[in-house]
């Protein structure tokens, strides 16, 4: 392979701003001039050759790494790993492994066999207002009424979207300018971090305990005047822990000191708990955008998320959505409304919740038996501290168990792994024993290679 020394780059990189460097390197990669596998010069050597600060090159490299175009660390340096022609969710793409294992614990979706049956709701459809019309209606009247009656705070306005992540993406696109600073409850869903990377934001990860975001961490982040705060006010979809109402109230008081910060709430598990849902909207309603997913409770293929916010914010998000679908299928909205007004649906959801809580108790007991003491929590996910997440994932893969590396969901230092019980029917003790062994691994195969003498 041809050697690309610093002088080669100096002759081709004429815009020497951080953004210009990232754009030009990306073009060289996409054209095939820099093939996949190419080793890049060190930041110091390239900066010296270009006559610019190493910090400028570092910013450009960070942008390219966030986009999944270059990768690397330590003694191996940076190298070209992909030639993407368009942006993509790097963390999510990396998590979609084709690795063949007998026990895949990375599915954070509900068990299809335990979801409410859709047939009754579809058969009951007789008339759907505005069906097949090009009317940019934010939400159907029937679904609006259901949401307003079961919402955690008195919201001013509602919008139906094509799934919760679509709602979060549209909200962030509409309200968060590129380059903004955003405070994020850590850990967070990988898709949220991917969206914020796509928007070129500066992410401020907030530390949490079992009650939720630490007030001191939020206060410190607000000193940097973030454009928005992202949090999960109920069940944390990554850890399975719940934010307490007392903690939410404490956070609301701190947020009063930063009136320009939008508050984006993500509730992935509505009705899927033993206690009512909460929201900072109780105290700071006009600044709150509350996103509720219906996928975990009614089914992913309904593709429905619900947004509540002030009418002004709903208009802003709707204006952005006009670039794309503009409105969400009234057919699917009507089916969701029929399901949610049916007591049988809620009985099914509650039965599903009890089933998963029994699973969580069994898994928690097995983990404690192996020396891993964590709260029982709710939802599908478990978040386990380990010495090295990549080493732990490799160890479990060698035993035909696939889990997710924690760094895909967290920007803070301690290593974790994440796994799901949503499709698990047993074998808790064997899995817990394997996790306990994996948690003690200290080096991944790549890091072991780095340690070999050159």
N, C-alpha and C positions, 0 to 999 in steps of 0.2 A: 504494500500500500504506500502511496506517495506521502512523503513527510511534509507537514504543513507547519513550518517554523514561524516565529513571530514576524519575520520580514515579509513572508507571504501575505499575512493578514494586513500588515501596515500598508502594503501597496493596494489593498482593495477596500479598506474601511476608511471612507472619507468623512462620513458624519461620525464624529467622535463623542457625541452625547450618549448617555446610557441608553436612551430609547433608540437612537440611531444605530448603535452597535447591535442591539438585540434584533432590530429590523433587518440589518444587512447580513448578520450571521444566519438568521432564519431563511433569508432569500438564497444564500449560498447552499444551505442544507436542502431546501425544497427543490432547487435546480439540479441537485445531484453533484454539485461541485465539491461539496464536503460530504463524502459518503457516510452512511451509518457505520459506526465503529471508529471513526477518526478521533485521535487524541488531540485535544485542544491545548494550546500553550498555557502555562501557568498564568494566573492573574497578574502576578508581579512582572513577569517577562513581557506579557502583552502590553501592560500599562506603560512600561518603560519604552518599548518600541513605538507606541503611539504618542508618547509624551503627555499622558494624562494620569489622573489619580487612580491607584488601584481600586478605590471605592467605586469609581465610575464603571470599571469593568465588572466588579463584583455585582453591582445592581443589574447590569445587563445579563450576566450569567444567572442571577436569581430569577429574572423574568423568564429566560429560556428554560430553566429547570422547572419552574411552575407550570409551564406549558407542555412539559414532557418531551422536549426536543433534545435536551442534553441531560446527562446524569453523571454521578460519580462522587467520590469523597476520599479523604485520606490520601495515602501515598499514590493511589491509582490516578488521581486527578480527574478532570472532566472529559467526557467523550460524547460524541453524537450518538444518540440512542434511537431516534425516530426522525422521519421526514414528513411530519404531519402538514397537510395543506390547510387545515383549519383548526381552530381551537377545540379542545375536548376536555372532559372532566378527567384529569390525570389520575387522581386517586381512585376514582370508580373504575376507570379503564384497567388500572393495575390490579384491582381486586377481582376482576373477571378472569380467573385462571382456568385454563383447560386441564389442570392437573387432575388426574383420575385417582380418586380416593373412594373408599367404601363408605365413609361417614363424613359428609360435608355439613359442617355446622356454621356455614356462612350465609345461610338463607334467612334473612330477617323479615320474611313475608309470612302471612298466616297460612296455616294448614287449610288447603281448599276444602277438605272434607268437613271442616268445622265452621264454615261460613254460612250465613243465612242463605236460604234458597231464593234465587232470583225469579224462578218460574212464576210464582204466585203474583209477584209485583208486575211482571210483564203481561200476564194474562188479564190483570185487573185494569189495564189501560183502556180507557174508552175515548177520552178526548184530552188533548194536550194543547193548551193555549199557545198561539204563535208558532206552532210546529211548522217547520220547513219555510220559515220566513227569514229574511235577512234583517232581523231586528236585533240591534246590539244591546240586548237586555242583560243586565249584570247578574240577575238571579231570578228564577221563577218564583211567583208569589207563594206557591205551596211550600217550596223549600225554604224560602225566607221566613215564613211563619213558624216552621218547625225549628229552624236555627234560633230564632229570637226567643222561643220558649225554653230552649235548653242551653243557652249560652252562659258562660261564667261571669259575664258582666253586661250591663245594658248598652249594647253596641248601637251606634248611630246608623250604620249602613252595612250591607253584606254584598258579597260577590261570589259566584260559583266559578271554579277554575278547573282546568284539565289535570287535576291531581295536586297534591300539596306542594311537591317540589316545583311544579309549574307556577304555583301561586308565589312561592318564595322567590323563584327566579324573576318573575315579572315584578314583584314588589321591590326587590333589590335593584333591578335594572331601572325602575322608574324613580326610585328615591335616593339611590347611592351613586353619586358621580364617580367615574373612574379616578383612582388615586386617593380616595377617601380613607379615613381611618375608621375601622369597625371593631367594636368590642364583642367578643364571642365567648359564650360559656364553653369551657373546655372540660371534657371532650365534647366534640360536635360531630354530627353526621358528615361523612366524607364529601357528600354532594354539596353541603353548605360551604365547606372550605374550598371546593373546586369552583363554585360560583364566585366566591369572593376573590379567588386568584384570577379568575377570568375578568373580573372588574378591575384588576390591578390595585386592589385595596391593600392597606397595611392592617394586618390582623393583630389585635391585642387579645391574647388568650387570657381568660379569667379563671382563677383558681376556684375550686369548689370543695365542699365537704359533703357529708351525707344529707345535709339540709338544703344544698344548692350552692349558688354562687356566694363566695365569701364577700361580705360587705366591704372589707378593706381593699380587696382586689378591684372591686367595681369603682370605689372612690379614687383609687390610684389611676385607673384607666380614664375616668371622666376628666381628670386633670389635663388630658391630651385632647379634649373636646371631640370625641368621636362622632361621626355622622349618625351612626346607628349602633344599637345593642341587639345582639341575637341571643335568645335564651329559650330553654324548654321549661315552661312554668309548671308542668305536671310531671309525667314520667319521662325521665331522660332515656331516649331511645338507644343510647350507647351503654350506659351503666345499669339501667333498670332501677335507679334510685329516684325518689320523688322530692321535688322542691316543696318545702313546708310553707304554709300560709304565713306563718310568722316571719320567715325569711323573705318572702315576697314583699310583705309590708315594709320590712326594713330596707329592702332594695328600692322600693318606691320612694321612700323618704330621701334616700341618697340621690335618686334620679331627679328629684325636684330641683337640685342645684345645677342641673345641666338641661335646661328647657329646650334646647335645640336638637337634642339627641332623639332620633326615632327609636321606638321600642318594638322589635319584631319578635313575636312569640310563635313558637312551633309546637303544636299539640298533636303528636302522632297517634295517641291512643285514647280518643274520646270514648266515654262510656265503658272503658276497659280498666276499671279500677274499683276498689272498695270504698273510695271516698269521692266526693264531688270534685269536678275540675275547678282550677283556680286561674286567675289572670291578674296581672298588674293593672289591667284596664279598670278594675274596681276603684283604683285611686288615681290613675293617670289616663283615663279613657281616650281623650282626643289625640294623644301621641302614640297610641298602641295600634299595631297591626297584628291581629291574632289570626293565625293560620291553623285550620283544623283539617286533618286528613281523615277520609272515610275508608281508606284502603285496608287498614288493619281490622276494621270492624265489619264493613259491608263487602269488601272484596276489591282487589287491585284493578280488575278490569272494568269497574265502574268509572275509573279515572276521574274521581271527584275530590276536590279540595274546596274548603269554604274559607273565605277571608272576611273578617270584620274590621272596620276602621271608621274614621270620620267620612262623611260624604265627600269632602274635598280630596282625601287620599284615595278613595275608591275611584273618583273621576280621573285622578292622575294615573292610577294603574290601568284603568280601562282605556285611557288614551294610548298608553304604551301597547296594550294588547291589540289595538287596532292595526299594528304592523303585522299581526299574525291571525289567530283564529277569531278574535274579537268577542266571541261569546262561546259558552260551553253548551253542549248538546242538551236541548230541553227534554229530549227523550230520556236521557240518563238522569237528569235532575228530577224528573217526575218519578222515575223508578226509585231513586234514593228517598224521595219524600214519602212514597208509599211504604217503603221498608221501615223508615224511621217512625212513622205514625202507627206501626203495627206492633202490638205488645209481644207477639211471637218472636219478632226480630230481637227485641231486647232480652227476651228469655234466652235466645240462642247466644247472644253476645255475653250475657252473664255466665251461662254455662261454659262457654269457651274460656272466660276469665278464670273461673274456678278450676278448670282443667289445667291451665297453665300455671296457676298458683300452686297446685299440687305438684306439678313438675318442678317448679322452682324450689319448693321445700325439699324435694328429694335430692335435687342437684346440690343445693346449699348444704344439706346434711352430709352428702358424700364428699364435698370439698372440705368441710370442716373435719371430717374423719381423716382427711389427708393433710391437715395442718393449714388449710387456707380458709380463714375466717372472714366472711363477708356478709353484709345484710342480705336478707331474702329478696327484697325489692319486688318489682312488678314488670310486666311486659315480657319480651322474648330474650333480651340480651343479658349476658354476663360480662363483666369487665374485671379481669384478673391481673394483678401486678406480677411481673416477671423480671428477671435480671436483664434479658435481651429479647425483644419481641421477635426479631427475625430468627434467632436461634431457637426460640420456643416453637415458632411455626414450623421450622424444619424438623424439629424433634417429633412433633405431633404428626407431620406428614409422613415420616418414616414408619409411623404406626397406623397409617391410613386414616388419619383424622385431620380434617382441614378446618382451620380457624383463621381469623383476620388479625393482621398485625396492628397494634394499637397506634402506631405513628400515622396511619392513614386517617385517624380521627382526632389526633391530639398534637398540639404544638408545644406542649410542656414536656419537661425532661423525663419523668419516670416512665419506664417501659411497661406496657400492658399488652394483653391479648384480649380479643373479643370473640365470643361465640354465641350461638342462638340455640334455644330449645324448642323453637316453634314446630319443627318437624321430627322431634325426638320422641321415641316411645319407650325408652328404657336404657339400660347399659350405663347408668349414672356412675356406678362405682368404678368401672373400668376407665371411663372418660376422666373422672376426677383424679385417679391415680396417674394417668398419662399426663394430665395437666400439671400435677404436682412435680413430676419428674422434669417436664419441659420448662417449668418456671425457674429451675436452677441452672439451666444452660446459660453460659456466659458469652459465647461467640458464635456468630453465624458462619456458614461455610465461606462466604466472601471475606469476612473479617479474618478468619483463620488463614486464608490465602495471603491477605495483606501482611500478616505477621511473619510470613516466610522470608528468609534472607533473599535479597535481590542479587 
